Amino acid sequence: MNKRIVILGAGESGTGAALLAKAKGYDVFVSDIGTIQPKYIQQLKDLGIDYEQGQHTEKKIYETSTIIKSPGIPESAKILQGAIRRGISVIDEIEFASRYTNARIIAITGTNGKTTTTLLIYHLLKQAGFNVGLAGNVGESLAKQMIKDDKDYFVIEISSFQIDGIDTFSPEVAVLLNITPDHLNRYDNDFKKYINSKFRLIENLKSNSSFIYFNDDENIKYKIESETYKGVKHPITLSEDTTQSARVIGDEMLFNINQQVIQIKQRETTLKGRHNLINTMAAVLAAFKVGVSEKDIRSGLKTFKNAPHRLEYVATIKDVDFYNDSKATNVEATKYALESFNDSLVWIAGGIDKGNDYQQIMKLVNNKVKTLVCLGKDNKKLRNAFHDQIVNMLETDNMKQAIDSAMNSAKANDVVLLSPACASFDLFNNYEDRGNQFKEAVLNLKNTYSN
């Protein structure tokens, strides 16, 4: 009888794991407590994979030595606690998939900037002619791609939830961008547990692996200095510290590569903002480490297009620039956005507050924001935080009204910035929906001025 494997959750990662397990000769059972999307049901049916939805049948789930769980299922879930008590191994799809490839893996994590950095590394390798795949939180399921296993390299965005499910996973290059409080409800509201989760990414590094990290982050720096890790360390900094692998002078990034200093100006790239200096330095170092040439890196930096909703330029209306940063769902991300502009700002913010501490952006708001457009069902905390700083404060509960209000407040050479610092679920389906509605409203407004 074939070995049996059980998969909990039938989204992109779970279905991908099921398809790979089937291809490797496992007897596969998939269980989802929710409703499985029709496209994933069809993929399971096409291969005759047994599945259930709307329930977890314990008898069928516990008949295995290994469970692959969706990243969205916390370890505290009853079904997983039962598995752990029975001695069943619980792993993530990334862990399972990595066991079936010899491809060279670059893995990226951090609270903010993961997607931008992952996509940039992938772009640099792909433009240089490398046979490279994209997986994790972006791209197709890694497990699904392992069925063919026809890539020489994989660039993987990996969240703390996915890292929690790794066992032997060992990337050739690991990137840690930053660690700020987020998702603490998954970690017993203990920030140290969240930090420890991020650092599990490098626990299995080999002595010749590369570990690229932002050394200005105090949480990262403390952990590096207080514990021992394998791998060659490549710290990056926004200071002029020449002992770091990459540093910054003004808007110029300087890289110490093979006893040479390589200089790249931010204006020679497509990414804006000081936080993107961190993302770019990490990406460039990762590309160098796997053999991309300086010429190809410079060329790739000029042609990179970031994912939507991340400081995304939308349009200019009567000399007012509109930027969509809907992905900024926490204060730290909004801080990066505010730092990116020297112009006077009309700032659109609000939504579901996640315990935000606005003190960390108070000085930036004082110096840069002329108008705050509050966009949410309950804007009380946001209003209370900034009522002494911003005289012009507007209240809205729909995107069209927010854009109209922002335009009425703006003058030539101002910037209207959507950077909410909050979750979107009070008025929108998700941050993508919020960003798309922003873009639609801006472009509609632009058309009215054009006609």
N, C-alpha and C positions, 0 to 999 in steps of 0.2 A: 504493500500500500504506500502511496506517495505521502511525503511529509505534509502535515497540515499547517496552514497559516491563517490567522484571522485578522481582518482589517476593520478598524472602527472609524467610521466616517467615510463617506463616498463622494467627496469633492474632488478637486483636481489631483491632490496628492494621494488620497486614498484609492481612487480609481486607478491612478498610475501604478501604485504599488500592487494592486490586484492584478493588473495586466502583466507586470513583470513577474510576479510570483507564479502566475499561470504558465508563463513562457519558460520558467525555470523548473517546471514539473511539480509544483506544489498543488495540493488539494486546498482550494481557496474558499473562504467564506467571508462575505462583507456584510457588516451590520451598521445601519445608520439610524439613530434615534429620531432624526428628522425626515424630511422628504428629499429623496434623491432627484437631482435634475434629470430630465428625460434623456439628454445626450449621454450622461454617464450610465444610465440604465441600459441604453442601447449598446454601449461598449461592453458592459458586463454580459449582457444576453448574447452578444455575438460570439463570445468565447465560452458560453455555457457556465459562467461563474455564478455560484449560488449566492443570493443576497437577500436581505430583508430591510425594510424601512419602517419608520414609525415605532420601532421597539428594539430592545436588546434581549435576545433569548439567551439567558446565561448558560444553559446546558450546551448550546452549540458554540458559544463564544469561548468557554473555558476548556474545550476539547482541543488544546493546542499547547505548544511550548513557547510560541512567539506570537505576540500581538503587535501589529503596526497601527499606531493611533494617529488620528488627525491632530495637527498642532493646536486646533481650537479646543480640544478636550483636556481639561486640567487633570493633573495626577490625582487630585482630591475626588474626582468623579467616582461614584459608587461602583460602577462597572470595572474601573481600573483598580480600585482598592481591593476588590475581590480577586482580580488577577494577580496582584502583587502578593496577597496572602497565600495564594496557591503556588507561588514560585514561578509564575509565568513571566517571561522576559517581555518588557514593553518598550518598543523602540519607535523612532520616527521614520518616515519614508526616506528621508535623506540618508540616514544610517543604513537602511536596507539597500537602497540603490547603490550606495558607494561600494558595497561589497562585490559588485558585478562589473567593475570597470578598472582599467589601468590608466585612464585619462588623468592628466595633471589638473588638479583642482585648485581654484582660487575661491576662497569663501570670505564673504564680507558681512560683518554685523556692526551694530551700534544703535543707539536710540534714534538718531536722526541722520539722514544722508545716505542710508543704505542703498536705496534704489538708484539714486543719481550716480553713486560711485560704482555700483555693479554694472549699470548700463554703460558707463564710460569705459570701464575696463574691457567689457565685451566689445565695444565699438573699436577700441584701440587695437585689440587682437584681430578682430574680423577684418578691419580695413588694412591691416598689415598682411593679410592672406593666411592667417592661422585657421586651422580647422577647429572651430570653437563652438560650444553650445552654451545656452543660457538657461538657468533653472533656479529653483527655490521659490521665493516670493514673487519673482517675475519670470516670465517665460513659461514653457510647458513643464509638467512634472518631470523631475530628474529620473524617477523610476521608469516612467514611460519611455524616456529617451534611452534608457539602459537596455531596452529590448533589442535595439539595433547596436548600441554602443559603438557608434561610428565616428565619434569625435576624439580628437587628441587632447583637447582642453575643455574644461567646464568652468564657467564663472557663476557662482551661486550666491544669491542673497539669502541669508539665513537669520531668522528671528530667534529671540531667546526661547520661545515656545518650541521651536524645532531643535535648538541646541539641547534643550532638556531631554530630548529623546535620542541623543547620540551615545555611542558606546566606544566604537573603535575608529570612527570617522576622523581622518587626519589629512587636512588639506596641505598642499605644497606651499601655498601662500595664504596666510590668514590676515585679515584686515579688521581692526577694531577702531571705529571712528570716534566714539564718545559714549558716555554712560550718564544719563540724567534720569530722574525718577519718572517711570512710566509703567503701566500694567502692574502696579504694585498689588492689586487685588489678587493676582495669580501667585504672589509671593508673600502671602500673609502680611501685607503692608510693611514688609521688611526690606528696605533698600539694599542691605548687604546681600540678601538672598538673590536679588535681581542682578547685582554686580557679579556674584559668584556664577550665576547662570551664563552671563556673557563670556566669562573667562573659561568656561568649559570648552569653548571652541578651540582653545590652544592646548588643552591638557594632553592630547595625543600627538603633538607635533614631534617630528624627528629632528635630530640635531642639525640637519642641513636645510630644514624648512625655514621659510621667512615669515616673521611676525612684524607687520606694519601697524603702528598705533600712534594715536594723537597724544603726545607726551604733555601737552598743556592741560589735559583733563586730569584734575586732581584725583578722581576716583581710580582712573587707570594708572596714573603715576604711582600712587600709594601701593596698589596691588603688585605692580611690577617690582617695586623696590623692596617689598616685604616678603615676597615669595619667589620660588625658583621655578623657571619654566625652560623647556627645551626650545630650540629654534633660534635662528639668528635675528636679533632685534633690530628693527629699523624705525626709530622714533621720528616723528615729524612735529614741527612746531610753527607757530605763527610769529615767533620771535626771530632774532638774528643769530641765535646760538649755533655756532659753526660745528659743534659736536654732534648735531642731529643729522639724520640721513637726508632730511629736506627741511628747508627753512624759508622765511619770507623777509624780503626787504622792500617796503612799499607795496607795489603790486607785482613784484617779481619773485618768482619761486626759484630757489637754488637747490639743486640736487647733487649730493656727493655720490657719484657713480664711478666705480673702478678707478678711484684716486683722481678723478676729474670732477670739476664743478660745471654742471649744465644749468643754464639759465633760461627760464621760460616766463614771459610776462603774461599776466592774466588777460590783458586785452588781446593776446594772440589766441585765446580760447573763446568758446561760446558761452561760458558760464559766468554769471555775475554774482557779486557778493563775497564778503570775506570768508563766510563759512564754506563757500565753494573752493577757496584756496586749499582747505583741508581735504575736501573730497578729491580735488584734482591731484594734489601731491600724493595721496594714497594710491590713486589709480595709476599715475605715472610710475611710481616705484614698483607697483605690482606688475605692470607691463614690462618694465626693465628686467625684473627678476625672472621672467619666463622667456626673455630673449627678444623682445620687440626693440627695433633699432630707434635711435634718437630721431632720425629722419621720419620714420613712420609714425612715431608718437606725435611729433610736431604737426604732421599732416592730419592725423586723426583728431587732435584737439580742435582744429579749425572747422571740422565738419560734423561734430557731435551735436545731436538734437536730444535734449532731455525729455523725460517722460512728462506728460501733462500735469498741470496743477502744482508745479514746483517753480515758483518765481517765473511763471510763464507769461511772456509779453503777449498781450492780446490785440491792442489797437491804440492808435492816437486819435483823439477827438479834440479839435480846436487847441492843439498844442498841449493837451493833457494826456499823459501816458497811463494806460490801464494794465495792471499786472495781477495775474491769478495765482495765488499761493494757497489754494484751498487745502492742500496737504498739510499745512501747518496747523495741526490739531492740538499742539501743546505750546506753552509759553516759550520754551527754549527755541522751537522752530520759528516762532514769530519774531523772537529776538534776532535770529539770523537775517530774517527778511528786513526788519527795520534798519539793521546795520548796513544793508546793501545799497541804500539810497542816501544821497546828499541833498536831494530835492525836498521841498515842502510836501508833506504827505497828507492825503485824505485816507484815513485808515478805516476799513470795514472789518469788524470783528464781532465775535459772539457766537452763541450756540449753547451746547451743553457743557458747563464748566466741570472740569475733572479735578477739582481741588487746586485750581491755579493760584500761584503766588505771583502777583503782578509787580511786586517790588523790583524784581530783576530787570524789568524793562522800563521802569518809571523814568529814569534819566533819558533814555532814548526817546520815549514819548514826549517828554518835556522839550527836548531839543528839536524834534522833527515833525510832530503831528500837529496840524492846525485844526483838523476836524476828525471826530470819531463818529462813525456811523455804526450804531449797535444793531446787529442783525440776529435776532433770536426771539424765542417766545418769552424768555425771562432774562432781561439784561441788567437786573438789579446789581449784581456783584460787579459787573464790568463798569456800570455807571458810577457806583460808589468808589471804585478804585481810582478813577481818573477825573472825577468831577472838579477837583481842585487844579488839575493840570490842564484840562482842555475846556475852554470857554464854549466852543461850538460843538455840542454833542447832540446827535440826532438819533431817533428811535425808529426802527423799521421791523417788519416781520415778513417781508417778501423781497426777492432779489431785484425786481424791477424798481420798486420804490427806493431800495438802497442805492442802485446805480443812478437814478434820477437825482436823489439827494446829494450824492457824492459829486456829480457833475455840476450841480448848482453851487456847490461850495468851492469847487476848484477854480483856479486861475491858470493862465498860460504857464507852462513849465512845471506845474505841480504833477504829482503822481498819485493816482488812485490805486490803493493796494488792498486787495482782499487777502488777509492773513489772519484767520479767525481766532487762533489760540484755543479753540474749543472743538469738541466733537460736533457733528452735523445733524444728529438724528432727531432734533426737535422739529426742524423744518424740511429736511432733505433725507434722501435714502442713504447717502453716504457722502464722503468728501468729493468723490468724482461727480456725483449729481450736483452738489453745491457749485463746484468749479465749472461744470458745463452750463449751468443756469447763469452763472456770472458771465461767461463768454458770450452766451446767446444774448443776454440783456445788453452787454456792451456793444456787440455788433449791430443789434437792432437800433440802438441809440445812434451809432455811427451812420447808419443808413438814413435816419431821419434828418441828420445834419447835412448829408450829401444830396438829398432830394430838394 
